[in-house]
Amino acid sequence: MITQTYAVEGMTCGHCAASVQRGVRGLPGIADARVDVAAGTLTVVAASEPRDEAIAAAVDEAGYTVTGRR
């Protein structure tokens, strides 16, 4: 398993976190996704290297913006 952390802008509450987690967990190959709202991060656990474009698209669909990897 590979773990990758992304910086995400715009999240302010638990609802924000849930929306992002739900969207990213629905992607193929993603085992888990956890958001730390206070830190503004999304940590993804995947079977193989996660595709940054797919992660960013899922986060965007939830209404937030990936600003890079951490």
N, C-alpha and C positions, 0 to 999 in steps of 0.2 A: 504494500500500500504506500502511496505517496501523499504527503501532506503539503499543502500550499496555502499561504495566507495572502489575502488581497485587501487593499485599502478601499473602503467604500464611503462615498459621501452621501449625506442626506438622511441617514437613519437617525431617529430621535427617540424611538420607543420600542416596546415589545412587539407591537403590531408590525412595525417596520422589519424587525428581525425575523418574525415569523414569515412574512411575505418573501423575503430574500431566501431564507432557508428552504421554504417549500419549493420555490422556483428552481433553485440549484440542485436540490435533492432529486428533482424529476429528470435531470440530465442522465444520459447513458453513462455507466461506469462510475458514477458518484456514489460512494458508500455513505458519506455523511457530510453535512454542512452545518457549521455553527457560527453564529454572529455574536460579536461583542460590541454592543451599541456604544458603550462608553469609549472604547478604543477605536471605533469606526472600522472594525475588521471583520472579514469573513474568512473562516478557515475551512478548507475543503479537503476531504480525504477521498482519494480515488484509487481505483485498481491500477491505473497507469497515469502518466503525466496528463493533468487536466488541460483541455484546450482553453486558453485564455479568452478567445473570441466567444466561445459558447458560454463561459462563466459570465463574461461581461454582458452578453445578450440577455441571459436569464435575469441578471441583476437589473438591467435596464427595463426589462418587461415588468419587474416589480416596482419600478419607479425611482430607482437609485442609480448611482454611477460608480463603476470601478475606476479608481484613479491610478492603479498600479499594483504591483506585487510588493510584499514586504518580506 
